[in-house]
Structures are given as structure tokens and as C-alpha cells.
């Protein structure tokens, strides 16, 4: 029986991109359905009645929700190629920690910076930059967060790269000046077809 | 080589309780270290420099932070005893989803109930009860969220029961009358030694919340 895979997402969503990249890494054929978040489809509301958010992966009619959970699911089901999670339990725990860190910190801080002005804005801007510096420190000298291979944290973070220009514009700073190693990492990721075609 | 397992924790923390239960389920011997959150130990600050929070599991000197991540780590390492996550990827994804739902909803709403008043508190209570009812629906007629076996979602959720007396007293409502199936599930969980020995007395938690409220000036 051939797998039927559908991804409900929106073009600008960093979380949706994580799912697309994971599917591309595994070479999974799927149907992409663009959602209009101001007019959510009956399918989305039926598949994610609890949060009503994208992305939702629908595999043979069954929904999987939350981007980090989707990526792990894709890795477990299509386990014959391109492993995303490390095999070592401690490394796996570290990867989950950093994706959780990205989830807890990046988006919320960005929003706070975007929606504030004056001193408050400056505070959130400093916080956002320190978050990226932390992520740069975590990368260290490795080519990818996964070491030599593109892994869970790489998938978790790279979609935010296309938002860097927006962060920079609203925050009036240059990411390359603040976090050059992170930019170098992002450029390495962008050499991957699975990332650029997403 | 014998495993060295240490848990940095704070007795009323539902997040710490999750790890205590998991270690008990797996029969793992460990050293419990109580942290004073107003005077965090050098070990805690060194083990969790990013968030500086408990719980932290330290296995052979290496720290694992965030309770659900630590539970999954224990499951991965001690995989031959008492599996806590389903083997099927789809059911595993569902278990992770519901544990994440507990993290997104139960703690924050519960906290709002005992720290706020008036309309804000009423809104929090309403949402809290809705969340428990949704979880009740998810439980259905199963013995545990894990089905016949106590599992990941049960572990993620049952510790919050110890805070119910505090929520009910300060929120002026009764959870059992709103969500009887939920309480029935809690009671089944409490029959397990791994749970009953890992959870503090709700009365003690309530007294702790009374103290905190005084300290942060809520009247």
C-alpha cells in the first residue's frame, strides 16, 4: 500500500518548514496544502481541533501535530535513510533540549521585540541577540548541530534563517556582525537541496 | 560500572515528580538532592546554566534538563524494563502531543488560578476545567492514558494532582464534581507505588502555596 502523506502548512511558517525539510531529507512524496489562517480549512479544524494550528502532517489519514513531534515521527517512520535524531540517548536528549530552547525562546522574544518600542524594544532586542549567541556557542566548531551530519537541531533552527532579515530590519542590527558563525552555519545548510527547495 | 544517578529537585515541583515516578517505574537507584530555589547550588547552576531550573537529572556526571526530555532519556537508556512510551511511531507521536498539551496548559492555568483574582481567575478556572475535560475525553474508558499500562502521558499529568487542593481552595471550586473521571484516573495511578511514593501530600503543597502567596504579597 502506498503511503498517503499530506502536509497542512503556510508558506512563511518556520514550524511548517521544519516538517517540509524533514520530509525532503527522507525523500517522502507528499501533497502540500497551503492554509489560510484567517479562513482555516475544515480539514485543518478536523485534524487539529485542539490547537487549530499548522503544521499538521496527515499520514494515511491520521494526524500528527506540533512541528518537533512531526520531525521525530518522520524520522522514526522513514528510518531507512538520512537519520535526523542521533542514535545515542544522551545526544538525543541534548538535541531535544536545544529544539525546546528554540521553541521557548526565539519566536516569543521576536514578537515582543517587534511589538514594543523604546527601552522595552531595546531590552527584547538584546535578549534576542543573546539567544542567537547562545545557539552559536552550542554549535561550536561543528559544521552542523548534528556534527558532520544535518540533524534535529539543524532542522529545528534553519527555518528561522529566512526570518533573519525581518529580525534585523525591526531590530536594527546585523546578524552577521553579532553571530558570524551562525550565518556561516546557515549558509552551509542552504547548500542542501532539501533546505533550499523548501 | 555502576550507574551514578542524581536528581536535582524541589519537593513540590510537578516537573520533578515526573522524573521521580519514572526512576521508580524503572527501579533505578538514585540520589535525591533538594534545591533551595532562593539559593541555587553551584551544581544546579553548572548543570543547567541555560535555564537554571530544576529538575535536572545527572547520569554519570552528565546533565539532562527539562522533565519530559529526562523521562524520554530514562526510557531510552533503561529500555529493557517497563516501557513507558508506545512502540508504534504514531502512538508515540500522540503521547508526545498530549504530554506537550499538559505542559502548555495545566501548569500555567493552575498558576493563574492561585495567583489571580476576579475575572482573570474566573477565566483561568474555566479554561483549566475545559483542559481537564479534554484530557478526560482523551482518556476515554482506558485505565491509563497509556492504555492498560501506565505511561508517558500519565507520568506527565498525575503530579499536578498534588496542586489541586491549592487550586480548589484559592479558586473556590471543586475539581472532582467537574471532572469525576479524571479524579478516578488519579486514584488508579495513586495505587501504584512508583506514584504514591513520589508525590508529596497535597496538604503540604497547599501549605507551601499559602506561604508563597504571603511572600509574593497576594491577599
Interface residues (C-beta under 8 A of the other chain):
Chain A: X50 X59 X62 X64 X65 X66 X69 X70 X72 X73 X76 X77 X89 X90 X92 X93 X96 X97 X100 X101 X134
Chain B: X50 X59 X62 X64 X65 X66 X69 X70 X72 X73 X76 X77 X89 X90 X92 X93 X94 X96 X97 X100 X101 X134
